[in-house]
Amino acid sequence: MPKLKTNRAAAKRFRKTANGFKRGQSQKRHILTKKSSKRKRQLRGTTMVAKQDLVRLEQLLPHS
């Protein structure tokens, strides 16, 4: 069997936690002038990956 390789792009975007994977929020990179302060504030921080995507993430990050 060949070695399992970690997908490096996924490794930079997701972190393993006790309950699954956490990820950053989208929509916070550009065109910020038309977004309200409340919306930009709520996009800060992290959120959990949906349970439907966990199988795919575990394939991309086999060693986490």
N, CA, C and O atoms as a Tripos MOL2 file, in Angstrom:
@<TRIPOS>MOLECULE
protein
  256   255    64     0     0
PROTEIN
NO_CHARGES

@<TRIPOS>ATOM
      1 N           0.8330   -1.1940    0.0000 N.3       1 MET1
      2 CA          0.0000    0.0000    0.0000 C.3       1 MET1
      3 C           0.8780    1.2590    0.0000 C.2       1 MET1
      4 O           1.8340    1.3490    0.7700 O.2       1 MET1
      5 N           0.5570    2.2190   -0.8540 N.am      2 PRO2
      6 CA          1.2920    3.4820   -0.8050 C.3       2 PRO2
      7 C           0.8930    4.2920    0.4280 C.2       2 PRO2
      8 O          -0.1440    4.0500    1.0460 O.2       2 PRO2
      9 N           1.7320    5.2450    0.7610 N.am      3 LYS3
     10 CA          1.4360    6.1180    1.8960 C.3       3 LYS3
     11 C           0.2190    6.9880    1.5840 C.2       3 LYS3
     12 O          -0.0020    7.3770    0.4370 O.2       3 LYS3
     13 N          -0.5630    7.2860    2.6160 N.am      4 LEU4
     14 CA         -1.6830    8.2120    2.4630 C.3       4 LEU4
     15 C          -1.1480    9.6290    2.5390 C.2       4 LEU4
     16 O          -0.4100    9.9710    3.4630 O.2       4 LEU4
     17 N          -1.5130   10.4440    1.5800 N.am      5 LYS5
     18 CA         -1.0440   11.8250    1.5730 C.3       5 LYS5
     19 C          -2.1550   12.7680    1.9970 C.2       5 LYS5
     20 O          -3.3080   12.6210    1.5900 O.2       5 LYS5
     21 N          -1.7890   13.7360    2.8190 N.am      6 THR6
     22 CA         -2.7110   14.7850    3.2390 C.3       6 THR6
     23 C          -2.8640   15.8000    2.1190 C.2       6 THR6
     24 O          -1.8750   16.2040    1.5070 O.2       6 THR6
     25 N          -4.0840   16.2120    1.8500 N.am      7 ASN7
     26 CA         -4.3210   17.2860    0.8900 C.3       7 ASN7
     27 C          -3.9140   18.5940    1.5590 C.2       7 ASN7
     28 O          -4.5460   19.0150    2.5270 O.2       7 ASN7
     29 N          -2.8780   19.2320    1.0600 N.am      8 ARG8
     30 CA         -2.2990   20.3870    1.7230 C.3       8 ARG8
     31 C          -3.2290   21.6000    1.6930 C.2       8 ARG8
     32 O          -3.2300   22.4020    2.6270 O.2       8 ARG8
     33 N          -4.0120   21.7390    0.6370 N.am      9 ALA9
     34 CA         -4.9610   22.8620    0.5820 C.3       9 ALA9
     35 C          -6.0010   22.7220    1.6860 C.2       9 ALA9
     36 O          -6.3490   23.7050    2.3410 O.2       9 ALA9
     37 N          -6.5030   21.4910    1.9000 N.am     10 ALA10
     38 CA         -7.5000   21.2690    2.9490 C.3      10 ALA10
     39 C          -6.8690   21.4360    4.3240 C.2      10 ALA10
     40 O          -7.5180   21.9260    5.2470 O.2      10 ALA10
     41 N          -5.6200   21.0370    4.4690 N.am     11 ALA11
     42 CA         -4.9500   21.1350    5.7710 C.3      11 ALA11
     43 C          -4.8040   22.5910    6.2180 C.2      11 ALA11
     44 O          -4.7890   22.8830    7.4140 O.2      11 ALA11
     45 N          -4.6980   23.4970    5.2500 N.am     12 LYS12
     46 CA         -4.5680   24.9170    5.5810 C.3      12 LYS12
     47 C          -5.9130   25.5660    5.9020 C.2      12 LYS12
     48 O          -5.9510   26.6450    6.4930 O.2      12 LYS12
     49 N          -7.0090   24.9240    5.5200 N.am     13 ARG13
     50 CA         -8.3280   25.5290    5.6790 C.3      13 ARG13
     51 C          -9.1500   24.9550    6.8260 C.2      13 ARG13
     52 O         -10.0680   25.6110    7.3190 O.2      13 ARG13
     53 N          -8.8330   23.7470    7.2530 N.am     14 PHE14
     54 CA         -9.6470   23.0730    8.2670 C.3      14 PHE14
     55 C          -8.7850   22.6060    9.4230 C.2      14 PHE14
     56 O          -7.6270   22.2330    9.2340 O.2      14 PHE14
     57 N          -9.3560   22.6270   10.6340 N.am     15 ARG15
     58 CA         -8.6640   22.1390   11.8290 C.3      15 ARG15
     59 C          -9.5560   21.1190   12.5140 C.2      15 ARG15
     60 O         -10.7590   21.3380   12.6560 O.2      15 ARG15
     61 N          -8.9770   20.0140   12.9350 N.am     16 LYS16
     62 CA         -9.7180   18.9620   13.6280 C.3      16 LYS16
     63 C          -9.9970   19.3920   15.0570 C.2      16 LYS16
     64 O          -9.1180   19.9260   15.7330 O.2      16 LYS16
     65 N         -11.2280   19.1580   15.5200 N.am     17 THR17
     66 CA        -11.5950   19.4110   16.9100 C.3      17 THR17
     67 C         -12.1980   18.1300   17.4670 C.2      17 THR17
     68 O         -12.3090   17.1320   16.7550 O.2      17 THR17
     69 N         -12.5850   18.1540   18.7250 N.am     18 ALA18
     70 CA        -13.1770   16.9720   19.3450 C.3      18 ALA18
     71 C         -14.5070   16.6100   18.6900 C.2      18 ALA18
     72 O         -14.8900   15.4400   18.6830 O.2      18 ALA18
     73 N         -15.2160   17.5950   18.1390 N.am     19 ASN19
     74 CA        -16.5550   17.3560   17.5860 C.3      19 ASN19
     75 C         -16.6020   17.3360   16.0670 C.2      19 ASN19
     76 O         -17.6900   17.2310   15.5010 O.2      19 ASN19
     77 N         -15.4770   17.4310   15.3890 N.am     20 GLY20
     78 CA        -15.4680   17.4590   13.9310 C.3      20 GLY20
     79 C         -14.3620   18.3650   13.4330 C.2      20 GLY20
     80 O         -13.2440   18.3320   13.9470 O.2      20 GLY20
     81 N         -14.6750   19.1780   12.4250 N.am     21 PHE21
     82 CA        -13.7080   20.1050   11.8460 C.3      21 PHE21
     83 C         -14.2590   21.5170   11.9340 C.2      21 PHE21
     84 O         -15.4600   21.7310   11.7700 O.2      21 PHE21
     85 N         -13.3890   22.4780   12.1930 N.am     22 LYS22
     86 CA        -13.8040   23.8720   12.1590 C.3      22 LYS22
     87 C         -13.2250   24.5300   10.9160 C.2      22 LYS22
     88 O         -12.1880   24.1080   10.4050 O.2      22 LYS22
     89 N         -13.9010   25.5650   10.4360 N.am     23 ARG23
     90 CA        -13.4870   26.2490    9.2230 C.3      23 ARG23
     91 C         -13.7530   27.7340    9.3730 C.2      23 ARG23
     92 O         -14.5510   28.1450   10.2160 O.2      23 ARG23
     93 N         -13.0900   28.5340    8.5620 N.am     24 GLY24
     94 CA        -13.3440   29.9630    8.5370 C.3      24 GLY24
     95 C         -14.5910   30.2650    7.7240 C.2      24 GLY24
     96 O         -15.0320   29.4460    6.9190 O.2      24 GLY24
     97 N         -15.1540   31.4460    7.9410 N.am     25 GLN25
     98 CA        -16.3390   31.8630    7.2030 C.3      25 GLN25
     99 C         -15.9380   32.4530    5.8530 C.2      25 GLN25
    100 O         -14.8360   32.9800    5.6990 O.2      25 GLN25
    101 N         -16.8330   32.3610    4.8870 N.am     26 SER26
    102 CA        -16.5920   32.9490    3.5730 C.3      26 SER26
    103 C         -17.2220   34.3440    3.5010 C.2      26 SER26
    104 O         -17.8280   34.8050    4.4680 O.2      26 SER26
    105 N         -17.0800   34.9970    2.3780 N.am     27 GLN27
    106 CA        -17.6900   36.3140    2.0840 C.3      27 GLN27
    107 C         -17.0240   37.4650    2.8300 C.2      27 GLN27
    108 O         -17.6750   38.4880    3.0400 O.2      27 GLN27
    109 N         -15.7890   37.3560    3.2320 N.am     28 LYS28
    110 CA        -15.1630   38.4200    4.0230 C.3      28 LYS28
    111 C         -13.9010   38.9710    3.3540 C.2      28 LYS28
    112 O         -13.1170   39.6520    4.0160 O.2      28 LYS28
    113 N         -13.6820   38.7010    2.0740 N.am     29 ARG29
    114 CA        -12.4260   39.0690    1.4220 C.3      29 ARG29
    115 C         -12.4720   40.3810    0.6510 C.2      29 ARG29
    116 O         -11.5100   41.1480    0.6960 O.2      29 ARG29
    117 N         -13.5480   40.6550   -0.0450 N.am     30 HIS30
    118 CA        -13.5950   41.8650   -0.8710 C.3      30 HIS30
    119 C         -15.0390   42.2910   -1.0220 C.2      30 HIS30
    120 O         -15.9540   41.5950   -0.5800 O.2      30 HIS30
    121 N         -15.2420   43.4580   -1.6590 N.am     31 ILE31
    122 CA        -16.5660   44.0750   -1.7920 C.3      31 ILE31
    123 C         -17.2000   44.2150   -0.4070 C.2      31 ILE31
    124 O         -18.3450   43.8160   -0.1940 O.2      31 ILE31
    125 N         -16.4490   44.7800    0.5180 N.am     32 LEU32
    126 CA        -16.9170   44.9090    1.8920 C.3      32 LEU32
    127 C         -17.7100   46.1880    2.1220 C.2      32 LEU32
    128 O         -18.3890   46.3140    3.1410 O.2      32 LEU32
    129 N         -17.6390   47.1450    1.1900 N.am     33 THR33
    130 CA        -18.2870   48.4340    1.4310 C.3      33 THR33
    131 C         -19.8080   48.3190    1.4460 C.2      33 THR33
    132 O         -20.4750   49.0550    2.1720 O.2      33 THR33
    133 N         -20.3630   47.4040    0.6530 N.am     34 LYS34
    134 CA        -21.8260   47.2840    0.6100 C.3      34 LYS34
    135 C         -22.3780   46.3860    1.7040 C.2      34 LYS34
    136 O         -23.5930   46.3090    1.8860 O.2      34 LYS34
    137 N         -21.4960   45.7000    2.4420 N.am     35 LYS35
    138 CA        -21.9590   44.8220    3.5220 C.3      35 LYS35
    139 C         -22.0570   45.6150    4.8170 C.2      35 LYS35
    140 O         -21.2110   46.4630    5.0970 O.2      35 LYS35
    141 N         -23.0690   45.3430    5.5880 N.am     36 SER36
    142 CA        -23.2740   46.0900    6.8290 C.3      36 SER36
    143 C         -22.2350   45.6850    7.8650 C.2      36 SER36
    144 O         -21.6380   44.6110    7.7850 O.2      36 SER36
    145 N         -22.0310   46.5650    8.8360 N.am     37 SER37
    146 CA        -21.0860   46.2710    9.9130 C.3      37 SER37
    147 C         -21.4950   45.0230   10.6770 C.2      37 SER37
    148 O         -20.6460   44.2220   11.0700 O.2      37 SER37
    149 N         -22.7890   44.8590   10.8850 N.am     38 LYS38
    150 CA        -23.2800   43.6760   11.5940 C.3      38 LYS38
    151 C         -22.9380   42.4020   10.8230 C.2      38 LYS38
    152 O         -22.5040   41.4080   11.4050 O.2      38 LYS38
    153 N         -23.1390   42.4470    9.5230 N.am     39 ARG39
    154 CA        -22.8560   41.2670    8.7000 C.3      39 ARG39
    155 C         -21.3710   40.9310    8.7140 C.2      39 ARG39
    156 O         -21.0000   39.7620    8.8280 O.2      39 ARG39
    157 N         -20.5110   41.9550    8.5980 N.am     40 LYS40
    158 CA        -19.0600   41.7170    8.6260 C.3      40 LYS40
    159 C         -18.6150   41.2040    9.9820 C.2      40 LYS40
    160 O         -17.7420   40.3400   10.0630 O.2      40 LYS40
    161 N         -19.1970   41.7200   11.0350 N.am     41 ARG41
    162 CA        -18.8480   41.2830   12.3920 C.3      41 ARG41
    163 C         -19.2320   39.8250   12.6030 C.2      41 ARG41
    164 O         -18.4840   39.0660   13.2200 O.2      41 ARG41
    165 N         -20.3950   39.4310   12.0920 N.am     42 GLN42
    166 CA        -20.8510   38.0580   12.2690 C.3      42 GLN42
    167 C         -20.0740   37.0640   11.4040 C.2      42 GLN42
    168 O         -20.1220   35.8600   11.6550 O.2      42 GLN42
    169 N         -19.3660   37.5510   10.3970 N.am     43 LEU43
    170 CA        -18.5520   36.6690    9.5600 C.3      43 LEU43
    171 C         -17.1820   36.3910   10.1720 C.2      43 LEU43
    172 O         -16.4360   35.5520    9.6670 O.2      43 LEU43
    173 N         -16.8500   37.0830   11.2460 N.am     44 ARG44
    174 CA        -15.5840   36.8240   11.9210 C.3      44 ARG44
    175 C         -15.5910   35.4590   12.5660 C.2      44 ARG44
    176 O         -16.6500   34.8820   12.8110 O.2      44 ARG44
    177 N         -14.4070   34.9440   12.8420 N.am     45 GLY45
    178 CA        -14.3380   33.7160   13.6110 C.3      45 GLY45
    179 C         -14.5250   32.4720   12.7720 C.2      45 GLY45
    180 O         -14.3510   32.4950   11.5540 O.2      45 GLY45
    181 N         -14.8820   31.3840   13.4360 N.am     46 THR46
    182 CA        -14.9770   30.0970   12.7630 C.3      46 THR46
    183 C         -16.3450   29.4740   13.0030 C.2      46 THR46
    184 O         -17.1130   29.9060   13.8630 O.2      46 THR46
    185 N         -16.6190   28.4490   12.2160 N.am     47 THR47
    186 CA        -17.8410   27.6700   12.3700 C.3      47 THR47
    187 C         -17.4960   26.2120   12.0910 C.2      47 THR47
    188 O         -16.3960   25.9140   11.6260 O.2      47 THR47
    189 N         -18.4110   25.3190   12.3670 N.am     48 MET48
    190 CA        -18.1560   23.8960   12.1790 C.3      48 MET48
    191 C         -18.5600   23.4670   10.7620 C.2      48 MET48
    192 O         -19.4820   24.0240   10.1670 O.2      48 MET48
    193 N         -17.8490   22.4710   10.2430 N.am     49 VAL49
    194 CA        -18.1620   21.9100    8.9310 C.3      49 VAL49
    195 C         -19.4440   21.0850    9.0530 C.2      49 VAL49
    196 O         -19.6590   20.4080   10.0590 O.2      49 VAL49
    197 N         -20.2890   21.1430    8.0300 N.am     50 ALA50
    198 CA        -21.5480   20.3930    8.0280 C.3      50 ALA50
    199 C         -21.2750   18.8940    8.0510 C.2      50 ALA50
    200 O         -20.2750   18.4250    7.5060 O.2      50 ALA50
    201 N         -22.1630   18.1570    8.6820 N.am     51 LYS51
    202 CA        -21.9510   16.7100    8.8420 C.3      51 LYS51
    203 C         -21.9480   15.9850    7.4990 C.2      51 LYS51
    204 O         -21.3490   14.9160    7.3840 O.2      51 LYS51
    205 N         -22.6060   16.5440    6.4790 N.am     52 GLN52
    206 CA        -22.6130   15.9120    5.1600 C.3      52 GLN52
    207 C         -21.2260   15.9160    4.5210 C.2      52 GLN52
    208 O         -20.9430   15.0760    3.6670 O.2      52 GLN52
    209 N         -20.3500   16.8510    4.9220 N.am     53 ASP53
    210 CA        -19.0310   16.9850    4.3170 C.3      53 ASP53
    211 C         -17.9370   16.2730    5.1020 C.2      53 ASP53
    212 O         -16.7840   16.2680    4.6700 O.2      53 ASP53
    213 N         -18.2630   15.6750    6.2350 N.am     54 LEU54
    214 CA        -17.2300   15.0910    7.0910 C.3      54 LEU54
    215 C         -16.5290   13.9050    6.4380 C.2      54 LEU54
    216 O         -15.3210   13.7430    6.6100 O.2      54 LEU54
    217 N         -17.2530   13.0710    5.6920 N.am     55 VAL55
    218 CA        -16.6260   11.9110    5.0480 C.3      55 VAL55
    219 C         -15.5750   12.3640    4.0560 C.2      55 VAL55
    220 O         -14.4830   11.7980    4.0010 O.2      55 VAL55
    221 N         -15.8990   13.3820    3.2710 N.am     56 ARG56
    222 CA        -14.9490   13.8900    2.2870 C.3      56 ARG56
    223 C         -13.7240   14.4900    2.9750 C.2      56 ARG56
    224 O         -12.5960   14.2880    2.5250 O.2      56 ARG56
    225 N         -13.9430   15.2210    4.0560 N.am     57 LEU57
    226 CA        -12.8180   15.8260    4.7670 C.3      57 LEU57
    227 C         -11.9100   14.7780    5.3970 C.2      57 LEU57
    228 O         -10.6910   14.9490    5.4190 O.2      57 LEU57
    229 N         -12.4790   13.7140    5.9020 N.am     58 GLU58
    230 CA        -11.6490   12.6620    6.5050 C.3      58 GLU58
    231 C         -10.8020   11.9630    5.4520 C.2      58 GLU58
    232 O          -9.7400   11.4310    5.7770 O.2      58 GLU58
    233 N         -11.2490   11.9510    4.1890 N.am     59 GLN59
    234 CA        -10.4190   11.4160    3.1090 C.3      59 GLN59
    235 C          -9.2870   12.3840    2.7690 C.2      59 GLN59
    236 O          -8.1680   11.9570    2.4850 O.2      59 GLN59
    237 N          -9.5750   13.6810    2.7960 N.am     60 LEU60
    238 CA         -8.5480   14.6730    2.4550 C.3      60 LEU60
    239 C          -7.5180   14.8150    3.5660 C.2      60 LEU60
    240 O          -6.3570   15.1270    3.3000 O.2      60 LEU60
    241 N          -7.9360   14.5880    4.8180 N.am     61 LEU61
    242 CA         -7.0590   14.7560    5.9700 C.3      61 LEU61
    243 C          -6.9810   13.4500    6.7530 C.2      61 LEU61
    244 O          -7.5410   13.3590    7.8450 O.2      61 LEU61
    245 N          -6.2990   12.4380    6.2190 N.am     62 PRO62
    246 CA         -6.3290   11.1250    6.8500 C.3      62 PRO62
    247 C          -5.5940   11.0600    8.1890 C.2      62 PRO62
    248 O          -5.8930   10.1880    9.0050 O.2      62 PRO62
    249 N          -4.6470   11.9560    8.4320 N.am     63 HIS63
    250 CA         -3.8250   11.8810    9.6390 C.3      63 HIS63
    251 C          -4.2640   12.8400   10.7270 C.2      63 HIS63
    252 O          -3.5860   12.9500   11.7480 O.2      63 HIS63
    253 N          -5.3710   13.5360   10.5440 N.am     64 SER64
    254 CA         -5.7850   14.5030   11.5710 C.3      64 SER64
    255 C          -6.7510   13.8970   12.5540 C.2      64 SER64
    256 O          -7.1960   14.5750   13.4800 O.2      64 SER64
@<TRIPOS>BOND
     1     1     2 1
     2     2     3 1
     3     3     4 2
     4     3     5 am
     5     5     6 1
     6     6     7 1
     7     7     8 2
     8     7     9 am
     9     9    10 1
    10    10    11 1
    11    11    12 2
    12    11    13 am
    13    13    14 1
    14    14    15 1
    15    15    16 2
    16    15    17 am
    17    17    18 1
    18    18    19 1
    19    19    20 2
    20    19    21 am
    21    21    22 1
    22    22    23 1
    23    23    24 2
    24    23    25 am
    25    25    26 1
    26    26    27 1
    27    27    28 2
    28    27    29 am
    29    29    30 1
    30    30    31 1
    31    31    32 2
    32    31    33 am
    33    33    34 1
    34    34    35 1
    35    35    36 2
    36    35    37 am
    37    37    38 1
    38    38    39 1
    39    39    40 2
    40    39    41 am
    41    41    42 1
    42    42    43 1
    43    43    44 2
    44    43    45 am
    45    45    46 1
    46    46    47 1
    47    47    48 2
    48    47    49 am
    49    49    50 1
    50    50    51 1
    51    51    52 2
    52    51    53 am
    53    53    54 1
    54    54    55 1
    55    55    56 2
    56    55    57 am
    57    57    58 1
    58    58    59 1
    59    59    60 2
    60    59    61 am
    61    61    62 1
    62    62    63 1
    63    63    64 2
    64    63    65 am
    65    65    66 1
    66    66    67 1
    67    67    68 2
    68    67    69 am
    69    69    70 1
    70    70    71 1
    71    71    72 2
    72    71    73 am
    73    73    74 1
    74    74    75 1
    75    75    76 2
    76    75    77 am
    77    77    78 1
    78    78    79 1
    79    79    80 2
    80    79    81 am
    81    81    82 1
    82    82    83 1
    83    83    84 2
    84    83    85 am
    85    85    86 1
    86    86    87 1
    87    87    88 2
    88    87    89 am
    89    89    90 1
    90    90    91 1
    91    91    92 2
    92    91    93 am
    93    93    94 1
    94    94    95 1
    95    95    96 2
    96    95    97 am
    97    97    98 1
    98    98    99 1
    99    99   100 2
   100    99   101 am
   101   101   102 1
   102   102   103 1
   103   103   104 2
   104   103   105 am
   105   105   106 1
   106   106   107 1
   107   107   108 2
   108   107   109 am
   109   109   110 1
   110   110   111 1
   111   111   112 2
   112   111   113 am
   113   113   114 1
   114   114   115 1
   115   115   116 2
   116   115   117 am
   117   117   118 1
   118   118   119 1
   119   119   120 2
   120   119   121 am
   121   121   122 1
   122   122   123 1
   123   123   124 2
   124   123   125 am
   125   125   126 1
   126   126   127 1
   127   127   128 2
   128   127   129 am
   129   129   130 1
   130   130   131 1
   131   131   132 2
   132   131   133 am
   133   133   134 1
   134   134   135 1
   135   135   136 2
   136   135   137 am
   137   137   138 1
   138   138   139 1
   139   139   140 2
   140   139   141 am
   141   141   142 1
   142   142   143 1
   143   143   144 2
   144   143   145 am
   145   145   146 1
   146   146   147 1
   147   147   148 2
   148   147   149 am
   149   149   150 1
   150   150   151 1
   151   151   152 2
   152   151   153 am
   153   153   154 1
   154   154   155 1
   155   155   156 2
   156   155   157 am
   157   157   158 1
   158   158   159 1
   159   159   160 2
   160   159   161 am
   161   161   162 1
   162   162   163 1
   163   163   164 2
   164   163   165 am
   165   165   166 1
   166   166   167 1
   167   167   168 2
   168   167   169 am
   169   169   170 1
   170   170   171 1
   171   171   172 2
   172   171   173 am
   173   173   174 1
   174   174   175 1
   175   175   176 2
   176   175   177 am
   177   177   178 1
   178   178   179 1
   179   179   180 2
   180   179   181 am
   181   181   182 1
   182   182   183 1
   183   183   184 2
   184   183   185 am
   185   185   186 1
   186   186   187 1
   187   187   188 2
   188   187   189 am
   189   189   190 1
   190   190   191 1
   191   191   192 2
   192   191   193 am
   193   193   194 1
   194   194   195 1
   195   195   196 2
   196   195   197 am
   197   197   198 1
   198   198   199 1
   199   199   200 2
   200   199   201 am
   201   201   202 1
   202   202   203 1
   203   203   204 2
   204   203   205 am
   205   205   206 1
   206   206   207 1
   207   207   208 2
   208   207   209 am
   209   209   210 1
   210   210   211 1
   211   211   212 2
   212   211   213 am
   213   213   214 1
   214   214   215 1
   215   215   216 2
   216   215   217 am
   217   217   218 1
   218   218   219 1
   219   219   220 2
   220   219   221 am
   221   221   222 1
   222   222   223 1
   223   223   224 2
   224   223   225 am
   225   225   226 1
   226   226   227 1
   227   227   228 2
   228   227   229 am
   229   229   230 1
   230   230   231 1
   231   231   232 2
   232   231   233 am
   233   233   234 1
   234   234   235 1
   235   235   236 2
   236   235   237 am
   237   237   238 1
   238   238   239 1
   239   239   240 2
   240   239   241 am
   241   241   242 1
   242   242   243 1
   243   243   244 2
   244   243   245 am
   245   245   246 1
   246   246   247 1
   247   247   248 2
   248   247   249 am
   249   249   250 1
   250   250   251 1
   251   251   252 2
   252   251   253 am
   253   253   254 1
   254   254   255 1
   255   255   256 2
@<TRIPOS>SUBSTRUCTURE
     1 MET1         2 RESIDUE 1 A MET
     2 PRO2         6 RESIDUE 1 A PRO
     3 LYS3        10 RESIDUE 1 A LYS
     4 LEU4        14 RESIDUE 1 A LEU
     5 LYS5        18 RESIDUE 1 A LYS
     6 THR6        22 RESIDUE 1 A THR
     7 ASN7        26 RESIDUE 1 A ASN
     8 ARG8        30 RESIDUE 1 A ARG
     9 ALA9        34 RESIDUE 1 A ALA
    10 ALA10       38 RESIDUE 1 A ALA
    11 ALA11       42 RESIDUE 1 A ALA
    12 LYS12       46 RESIDUE 1 A LYS
    13 ARG13       50 RESIDUE 1 A ARG
    14 PHE14       54 RESIDUE 1 A PHE
    15 ARG15       58 RESIDUE 1 A ARG
    16 LYS16       62 RESIDUE 1 A LYS
    17 THR17       66 RESIDUE 1 A THR
    18 ALA18       70 RESIDUE 1 A ALA
    19 ASN19       74 RESIDUE 1 A ASN
    20 GLY20       78 RESIDUE 1 A GLY
    21 PHE21       82 RESIDUE 1 A PHE
    22 LYS22       86 RESIDUE 1 A LYS
    23 ARG23       90 RESIDUE 1 A ARG
    24 GLY24       94 RESIDUE 1 A GLY
    25 GLN25       98 RESIDUE 1 A GLN
    26 SER26      102 RESIDUE 1 A SER
    27 GLN27      106 RESIDUE 1 A GLN
    28 LYS28      110 RESIDUE 1 A LYS
    29 ARG29      114 RESIDUE 1 A ARG
    30 HIS30      118 RESIDUE 1 A HIS
    31 ILE31      122 RESIDUE 1 A ILE
    32 LEU32      126 RESIDUE 1 A LEU
    33 THR33      130 RESIDUE 1 A THR
    34 LYS34      134 RESIDUE 1 A LYS
    35 LYS35      138 RESIDUE 1 A LYS
    36 SER36      142 RESIDUE 1 A SER
    37 SER37      146 RESIDUE 1 A SER
    38 LYS38      150 RESIDUE 1 A LYS
    39 ARG39      154 RESIDUE 1 A ARG
    40 LYS40      158 RESIDUE 1 A LYS
    41 ARG41      162 RESIDUE 1 A ARG
    42 GLN42      166 RESIDUE 1 A GLN
    43 LEU43      170 RESIDUE 1 A LEU
    44 ARG44      174 RESIDUE 1 A ARG
    45 GLY45      178 RESIDUE 1 A GLY
    46 THR46      182 RESIDUE 1 A THR
    47 THR47      186 RESIDUE 1 A THR
    48 MET48      190 RESIDUE 1 A MET
    49 VAL49      194 RESIDUE 1 A VAL
    50 ALA50      198 RESIDUE 1 A ALA
    51 LYS51      202 RESIDUE 1 A LYS
    52 GLN52      206 RESIDUE 1 A GLN
    53 ASP53      210 RESIDUE 1 A ASP
    54 LEU54      214 RESIDUE 1 A LEU
    55 VAL55      218 RESIDUE 1 A VAL
    56 ARG56      222 RESIDUE 1 A ARG
    57 LEU57      226 RESIDUE 1 A LEU
    58 GLU58      230 RESIDUE 1 A GLU
    59 GLN59      234 RESIDUE 1 A GLN
    60 LEU60      238 RESIDUE 1 A LEU
    61 LEU61      242 RESIDUE 1 A LEU
    62 PRO62      246 RESIDUE 1 A PRO
    63 HIS63      250 RESIDUE 1 A HIS
    64 SER64      254 RESIDUE 1 A SER
